[in-house]
């Protein structure tokens, strides 16, 4: 019996639960939530009392609580206190230390773009170079021009230009050009060449250079060589055939060059150069029969086509020394034409102005002023002369 009663109650329990969920009893109202401990109740909430004479106030009324004012900026930290009682003065610069700080060219790093005659590099804007053979000047950034003074003295107008139009990291590319003219009585000659140079900085102390040029040579007539020195013509008297007076010469010459320089410092470096004429073409009208052997002219007029290297090479090795403004190149070499190697390994020039020279001058001037101040003991701790010394 108890079992039957338990089964009936178990079966009726779900239905009773569903009815309780769907139709809550009227007297089962939800209980009000109890306020938290930190939340004020209606009775204890702060109220705003309006003045009695405020229009529309109707007397004292309760209103919402006012917001608390925003916190102000943090107070400034206390100033840092440094105890200088144990500080010691920096000793003055001694003359020996000033001499050790001298900006010597033999100790400074090399200037990778200092050489301009066998490289693609050019003089800086405004820089001037006075050499034994040429005068060159930096006309614009990346552009230099020059002329040969000895040829001008011989009344041979000439000019040369070089444009460094590509400078991409260690690589430089330059275009070169030159022009010579020789107007003489019974003779007129013109020389025009165009070419290019490449320079590649492999290391900070080592660079490779190469290039070529193509020349056009046009002459009419033959110059008077009767006034030339005997060391040029030899002991024999040279006669000029009459048919050479009306000879027209048209020559084309290709020249290739290669060089490398190894730099030990801004002062010292080794320069190796090589040049050759691998191809030339010479045409004359009418063809001369007897040509005087001056400067290898008889061999030159016989050229037509490829030329063996052993007949047209020039090689040299030289030591380059750079001072404040002057530079000297001395060395030895060999060439198929006697004495031609001297043009590569013998050079002297004087350079000034330009950004690099001006900067080096200011460095030396600052060092000189500091050295003089150190010798007098008037150099302050900041490396500048003391005010009393400046007034003197």
C-alpha positions in Angstrom: 0.0 0.0 0.0 2.8 2.4 0.9 4.4 1.5 -2.4 1.3 2.4 -4.4 0.9 5.7 -2.6 4.6 6.6 -3.3 4.1 5.9 -7.0 1.1 8.2 -7.2 2.9 11.0 -5.6 5.9 10.5 -7.9 3.7 10.7 -11.0 1.9 13.8 -9.8 5.1 15.7 -8.9 6.1 16.9 -12.5 2.7 18.2 -13.3 2.5 20.1 -10.1 5.9 21.6 -10.8 5.0 22.7 -14.3 1.8 24.4 -13.0 3.8 26.2 -10.4 6.2 27.6 -13.0 3.6 28.7 -15.6 1.0 30.2 -13.2 2.7 31.7 -10.1 0.5 32.4 -7.2 -0.8 35.9 -6.7 0.5 36.2 -3.3 4.0 35.0 -4.3 5.6 38.3 -5.1 9.4 38.5 -5.7 11.3 39.6 -2.6 13.0 43.0 -2.8 16.8 42.8 -3.1 18.6 43.8 0.0 21.0 46.7 -0.4 24.7 46.1 -0.2 26.6 47.2 2.8 28.4 50.0 0.9 25.3 51.2 -1.0 23.2 53.8 0.7 19.5 53.2 1.0 16.7 55.7 0.2 16.5 56.7 3.7 20.1 57.4 4.1 20.8 58.8 0.5 22.2 62.3 0.5 19.7 64.9 -0.5 20.0 68.4 -1.9 18.0 71.0 -0.1 16.8 73.9 -2.3 16.3 77.3 -0.8 12.7 78.2 0.0 12.7 81.4 -2.1 13.9 79.5 -5.3 11.2 79.8 -7.9 9.4 76.5 -8.6 11.2 74.9 -5.8 8.1 74.6 -3.5 10.3 74.4 -0.5 13.0 71.9 0.5 13.2 69.0 -2.0 15.4 66.1 -2.2 17.6 65.7 -5.3 20.5 63.6 -6.6 23.9 63.7 -4.9 26.5 66.0 -6.4 29.6 64.4 -8.0 32.9 64.6 -6.0 35.5 67.0 -7.5 38.2 65.5 -9.7 41.6 64.9 -8.0 44.2 67.6 -8.7 47.7 67.0 -10.3 50.2 65.1 -8.3 52.6 67.1 -6.2 56.0 67.8 -7.7 58.8 65.5 -6.5 61.3 66.8 -4.2 64.4 68.2 -5.9 67.3 65.7 -6.2 70.1 66.5 -3.9 73.6 65.7 -5.1 76.4 65.7 -2.6 79.4 67.4 -4.3 81.6 67.4 -1.3 83.6 64.4 -2.5 83.9 65.6 -6.2 87.4 66.3 -7.5 88.3 68.7 -10.3 89.3 67.3 -13.7 93.0 67.9 -14.3 94.0 70.4 -17.0 95.1 69.1 -20.5 98.8 68.8 -20.5 101.0 69.8 -23.5 101.9 66.1 -24.0 98.2 65.1 -24.2 97.5 68.0 -26.6 100.3 66.7 -28.9 98.9 63.2 -28.7 95.5 64.6 -29.9 97.1 66.3 -32.9 95.1 65.4 -36.1 98.0 63.8 -38.0 97.4 62.7 -41.6 99.4 59.5 -41.0 96.9 58.5 -38.3 93.7 59.6 -39.9 91.6 57.1 -41.9 92.1 57.3 -45.7 90.1 59.5 -48.0 88.7 57.0 -50.5 87.9 59.7 -53.1 91.0 61.7 -52.9 92.6 60.7 -56.3 91.0 62.2 -59.4 93.4 61.6 -62.3 93.1 57.8 -62.8 89.6 57.3 -61.1 86.0 58.2 -61.6 86.2 60.6 -58.7 86.1 64.4 -59.2 87.2 67.4 -57.2 84.8 68.8 -54.7 82.7 71.9 -55.5 85.1 74.9 -55.4 88.3 72.8 -54.9 91.3 73.8 -56.9 94.2 71.6 -58.0 97.4 73.0 -59.5 99.6 70.3 -61.1 102.7 70.1 -63.2 100.7 69.6 -66.3 97.1 70.6 -65.6 95.0 73.0 -63.6 91.6 71.6 -62.5 88.7 73.0 -60.5 85.5 71.7 -59.1 82.9 73.6 -61.2 79.8 72.0 -59.6 79.0 69.0 -57.4 80.1 66.0 -59.4 81.7 68.1 -62.2 85.2 69.2 -62.7 87.0 71.0 -65.6 90.6 71.7 -66.4 93.3 72.7 -68.9 97.0 72.0 -69.6 99.1 75.0 -68.9 102.2 73.9 -70.8 100.1 73.4 -73.9 98.6 76.8 -73.5 102.1 78.2 -73.3 102.7 76.5 -76.6 99.6 78.2 -78.0 97.6 74.9 -78.1 94.1 75.6 -76.7 92.8 72.7 -74.7 90.2 71.7 -72.1 88.9 68.6 -70.3 85.8 67.7 -68.3 84.7 64.9 -66.1 81.2 64.3 -64.8 80.7 61.8 -61.9 77.0 61.1 -62.7 76.5 57.9 -60.6 77.5 57.5 -57.0 75.8 54.4 -55.5 77.5 53.3 -52.4 81.0 52.1 -53.3 80.4 52.4 -57.0 81.1 55.6 -59.1 80.6 56.1 -62.8 82.0 59.1 -64.7 82.0 60.4 -68.2 85.2 62.1 -69.5 85.9 64.3 -72.5 88.9 66.4 -73.8 89.6 68.7 -76.7 92.9 70.0 -78.2 93.5 72.3 -81.1 96.7 73.2 -82.9 96.5 75.9 -85.5 99.9 76.5 -87.1 101.2 78.0 -90.3 100.8 75.2 -92.9 99.3 72.8 -90.3 96.0 72.4 -88.5 95.3 69.7 -86.0 92.4 68.7 -83.8 92.0 66.1 -81.1 88.7 65.1 -79.5 88.1 62.2 -77.1 85.2 60.9 -75.1 85.1 58.0 -72.6 84.1 56.7 -69.2 85.6 55.6 -65.9 84.5 53.2 -63.2 85.6 53.1 -59.6 84.7 50.5 -57.1 85.7 50.6 -53.4 86.3 47.0 -52.4 87.5 47.9 -48.9 88.0 51.1 -47.0 91.7 50.9 -47.9 91.4 49.4 -51.4 89.7 50.4 -54.7 89.7 49.2 -58.3 89.4 51.6 -61.3 89.0 51.0 -65.0 87.9 52.8 -68.1 88.3 53.6 -71.8 88.3 56.4 -74.2 87.8 56.9 -78.0 89.7 59.7 -79.7 89.2 61.4 -83.1 92.4 63.0 -84.6 92.2 65.1 -87.7 95.1 67.0 -89.2 95.8 68.9 -92.4 99.4 69.6 -93.5 102.5 68.9 -91.6 104.1 71.0 -88.8 107.6 72.6 -89.2 110.0 70.4 -87.2 113.1 72.3 -88.2 113.1 74.2 -84.9 112.8 71.1 -82.7 115.6 70.3 -80.2 118.1 67.6 -81.1 117.1 65.4 -78.1 113.8 65.0 -80.0 115.0 64.6 -83.6 118.4 63.1 -82.8 121.7 64.2 -84.3 120.5 63.8 -87.9 118.9 66.6 -89.8 115.3 65.7 -90.7 113.9 66.8 -94.1 110.2 67.1 -94.7 109.0 65.7 -98.0 107.1 68.2 -100.0 104.0 65.9 -100.5 103.4 66.0 -96.7 102.4 69.7 -96.9 99.0 68.7 -98.3 98.5 65.5 -96.3 95.1 65.0 -94.6 95.2 62.6 -91.7 92.2 60.9 -90.1 92.9 58.7 -87.1 90.7 56.8 -84.6 92.3 55.5 -81.4 90.8 53.3 -78.6 92.6 53.5 -75.2 91.9 51.3 -72.1 93.1 51.9 -68.6 93.1 50.0 -65.3 94.4 51.0 -61.9 94.2 50.2 -58.2 95.3 52.1 -55.1 96.0 50.7 -51.7 95.6 53.3 -48.9 97.4 52.9 -45.6 96.3 56.3 -44.2 95.2 59.7 -45.4 98.9 60.4 -46.2 100.3 57.2 -47.7 99.1 55.0 -50.5 100.4 52.8 -53.3 99.2 53.3 -56.9 99.4 50.8 -59.7 98.4 51.8 -63.2 98.3 50.2 -66.6 97.1 51.5 -70.0 97.2 50.2 -73.6 95.9 51.0 -77.1 94.3 47.8 -78.3 93.0 49.3 -81.6 93.7 52.2 -83.9 93.0 53.2 -87.4 95.0 55.8 -89.3 94.2 56.9 -92.9 96.1 59.6 -94.9 95.4 61.2 -98.2 97.6 61.1 -100.1 99.6 58.3 -98.6 103.1 59.7 -97.6 106.2 57.8 -98.7 109.0 59.1 -96.5 107.9 59.9 -93.0 110.3 61.5 -90.4 110.8 59.3 -87.3 109.6 61.9 -84.8 107.7 60.7 -81.7 107.1 57.4 -83.5 105.2 59.1 -86.2 106.3 56.7 -88.8 104.9 53.8 -86.7 101.7 55.7 -85.9 100.8 56.2 -89.5 101.2 52.5 -90.2 98.6 51.5 -87.6 95.4 49.9 -88.9 93.3 47.5 -86.7 94.2 45.6 -83.6 97.5 46.4 -81.9 99.4 43.8 -79.8 99.7 44.8 -76.1 103.5 44.6 -76.2 103.6 47.4 -78.7 101.3 49.8 -76.9 101.4 49.3 -73.1 102.4 51.5 -70.2 102.7 50.1 -66.6 103.9 51.7 -63.4 103.9 51.5 -59.6 104.3 54.6 -57.5 104.1 55.8 -53.9 101.6 58.6 -53.2 102.3 61.0 -50.4 99.6 63.5 -49.3 100.3 66.5 -47.0 98.0 69.3 -45.9 97.7 70.7 -49.5 100.6 69.2 -51.6 100.7 65.7 -52.9 103.6 63.9 -54.6 103.7 60.7 -56.6 107.0 58.9 -57.3 107.6 55.5 -58.8 109.0 53.4 -61.6 107.5 51.8 -64.7 108.0 50.5 -68.2 106.4 51.2 -71.5 106.6 50.2 -75.1 107.3 53.8 -76.0 110.4 55.0 -74.1 109.6 57.4 -71.3 105.9 57.2 -71.6 105.6 55.6 -68.1 106.8 58.9 -66.5 103.4 60.4 -67.2 101.9 57.9 -64.8 104.3 57.7 -61.8 105.6 61.3 -61.7 103.2 63.9 -60.5 103.1 66.9 -58.1 100.1 69.0 -57.3 98.8 71.6 -54.8 95.2 71.4 -53.7 93.1 73.8 -51.6 89.5 74.9 -50.9 86.7 72.4 -51.0 84.6 71.0 -48.2 87.2 68.4 -47.0 90.1 70.8 -47.1 88.2 73.4 -45.2 87.0 70.9 -42.6 90.6 69.6 -42.1 91.8 73.2 -41.7 89.3 73.9 -39.0 90.3 70.7 -37.1 94.0 71.8 -37.2 93.1 75.3 -36.1 91.0 74.1 -33.2 93.8 71.8 -32.1 96.4 74.5 -32.4 94.3 76.9 -30.2 93.8 74.2 -27.6 97.5 73.3 -27.6 98.5 77.0 -27.1 96.0 77.2 -24.3 97.3 74.0 -22.7 100.9 75.3 -22.8 99.7 78.5 -20.9 97.6 76.4 -18.5 94.4 78.3 -19.4 92.3 75.5 -20.9 89.2 74.9 -18.9 87.6 71.5 -18.3 85.2 71.8 -21.3 88.1 72.1 -23.7 87.7 75.8 -24.3 89.8 78.8 -23.3 89.0 80.4 -20.1 87.2 83.8 -20.3 90.1 85.7 -18.9 92.4 84.2 -21.5 89.9 85.2 -24.3 89.9 88.8 -23.1 93.7 88.9 -23.2 
